[in-house]
Amino acid sequence: MRLLLALLLCIASCSVFAQANQQADATPLQFRDAAEETRFHALASELRCVMCQNQSLADSNALIALQLRREVLELMRDGRSDGEIKDYLVQRYGEFVLYQPKVEGRTWLLWLGPALLLLAGAGVVVAIVRKRKPQALPADDGQEW
Amino acid sequence: MKTSRWLPLAAFFALAVLLAAGVWMSRKPDRDALPSPLIGKPAPAFALSVLHEPQRTVTLADLKGQPFLLNVWGSWCVECRVEHPVLTRFAESRRVRVIGYNWKDEPADALRWLEQFGNPFWLVLADVDGRSAIDWGIYGAPETFLVDRNGVVQWKHVGPLSDEIIAKELMPALQKSEGSR
């Protein structure tokens, strides 16, 4: 039932624009060993599916994702590093495929924005605290409790 | 203190402007379409068989010399049927060579589709396993590329073409690429 629901959701999110349903080879990927499998899953979860744009390459059922997963595994077996595989996909599909964009001129606000906001917040707190300082403490009325 | 009274208002307006900018920037109906990193770069090299003559192979070098429009389609693709009359009208204007890129399709199905709807293409390339499509950054159909006479990708559109897109985007891109010879 859950599988069916997941399938329907995927179809709904992808149906705007057709995807290949021919040549669908749905056999699961065969890994040589556990290390390869771990590396593949780590890499695939860092890559975004270009079709169902809110899913990672590892999660998506879109056929292009299936094909790109095969491609990634093949590149891994060719001895390419994770960085080289990411570059390979960025060259073809653009920076969009990376969940973590590179730090560069266009993306510095994205990366530093939260830190800047935190600093601004800290500035506001400091300003408020400073403003309060002149307020004298209530005079000790000497009453014993 | 005066500042404390207008500060929340200013913060509210700053947020409102930020949100309005977000809405404004996503106003395009095809905002989900990925911009192609290939624009302005040489088209990827390929060697694909011709749909109508499977033993004949065509490479990018064979197509250089004149610009061409590369239209990605498949007989399984519903939106390609929507686009087909528009593409046919454009191809019949003979403005530029229109080359079909039959993506992940059974050749027999593709031939039947062309038989049924008409073949607007100057040439149809068949990429049955979809391997070359990765080099083009193709992720759905229809997609359309404009490649200039030197083999440089000048323009890409994701999704079905319309007369409006051809007039407002494709034609200016074509004229620009021809002007900068």
Interface residues (C-beta under 8 A of the other chain):
Chain A: V16 F17 A18 Q19 A20 N21 Q22 Q23 V50 M51 Q53 L63 I64 Q67 L68 E71 V90 Q91 R92 Y93 G94 E95 F96 K131
Chain B: M1 D32 L34 P35 S36 P37 L38 P44 G74 S75 W76 C77 V78 E79 C80 W103 K104 D105 E106 D109 V128 D129 G130 I134 D135 W136 G137 Y139 G140 A141 V158 G159
